[in-house]
């Protein structure tokens, strides 16, 4: 049992740090995610609660506070971490997370800007996931290096379109603090369903590939099934 808990802690820390670190291959990352997906719900709940308490303590120390009527910070973070730990049987995240901070003279203005920046951050996460899919296809010899290069370029060129096409997101954390000049600083963390993100990316990349061969469009359809 002790070994299982230690394995849980180490695997989750690897996942949360930098999911696509340069020293890891797409195959290695997917294997790690599959291992996390096998862990018990109880183990993940315990880990999420522990991490949520730790981050909540840190944020409060930095002066962050919740808006009136919002859930306690610990509860918001519990939800955030649990959603981050959800993977399907293939090792892909069920939810992608975007986060941003914005400052303004009033709360509503800062919040609106933070939401837009969080969507851009989310679009970058979608790009990362799609790039990993391409790398995985190449590793499994299901996509040629040449075609992969074309698709990857289209993915990287589609960030703005992906960001603009992202629909309704789930706000999993919303906190603010008042600065010395009385301005409001708002921190937003949002979640977006991975299947919906995949469809958004598919449509955006298809537009970018419009001038490419029809074969590439077919490859894209197979890639994002």
Secondary structure, 3 states (H helix, E strand, C coil): CHHHHHHHHHHHHHHHHCCCCCCCCHHHHHHHHHHHHHCCHHHHHHHHHHHHHHHHHHHHHCCCEECCCCCCHHHHHHHHHHHHCCECCCCCECEEEEEEEEEECCHHHHHHHHHHHHHHHHHHHHHHHHHHHHHHHHHCCCCCHHHHHHHHHHHHCCHHHHHHHCCCCEEEEEEEEECCCCCEEEEEEEEEEHHHHHHHHHHHHHHHCCCCCHHHHHHHHHHCC
